[in-house]
C-alpha cells in the first residue's frame, strides 16, 4: 500500500503520511515507518488551527506512540 501512497508525496496531509507509516510498519520497514510517522506528527504540529485542540493532541500522542514502537523495531501487533 505504501507504494501506491507514494504517488501522493507532495500531498502534505497528515493522513497520507500516517497511512504510509502504518503500511511500512506492517511490513517491518521500521526506518521508513519512522520517517513517515515523523512527517505525520510534524504535519499536525504545523497546523496552527488544530494542533492545540484536545482531539488533535490525542491523535498526535497516538502517532508518537506508534513512532516509538517503530523506533524500537516493535511491530504493530500490540499497539494501542
N, C-alpha and C positions, 0 to 999 in steps of 0.2 A: 504494500500500500504506500509506503514512503516514496517509492519510485514515481507513483502517479502524482503524489502531492508535491514532489519536487518541481513539477511544472508550474507551480504557483509560488515559486521562491520570492518573487517580487511583491507578493501579497503579504502585507505585514500584520494581518490579523492574528491574534494570539492563538486562535483555534487551529489555524493551519500548522503553526509551529508545534502545538500540542499534539495534534494528530500524527505528525511526523515523528515526534519524540516517542509516543506510545508504540508506533509501528517499529521503530528502531529498537526500542526497549524489549518488545516482544521477541524480536529476532536476536536479542542479546548483543546488539551492536551498541554497547554502552557509551562509547565515546561520541558517536553521532547522536545518541539519545540525550546525552548531557548538553551538547551544543543546542539542540532544539528545545529542551526544557528551559535553558537559559534564555533563549530568544522569546519563548512564550512568557516567561516571568518578566523579562525586560519590556516586552510589549505592553503588559498590564501596568507595570510601574510607570511607563512613559505616557500613559493616558491619564491626564490630569482630571478628566471628567469622571473616572470610575475608580481610580487607584485607592482612594480613601474610604470607599463605601464598604460596609461590613461584608456584603456578599462577595465583593471582589477581593477583599483581604482574605476571606476563606478560600476562594479559588486559588489565589496566589500561594497560600500555605499548602494547598494540595499539590500544586505544581512543584513547590520546593520539596515536599516530601518525596515525590517521585524522583526529583532531581538527585536527592541524597541517595536514594536506592540505586540509581544508575551509577552515581559516582563510586558507590561501594560495590558495584558489579553484582547487585542483587536483582533478581528478576521481578516480574510483576505479580507473581503468584500470590504473595501475601501483602500486597499494597492495600492501604486503606482507601 
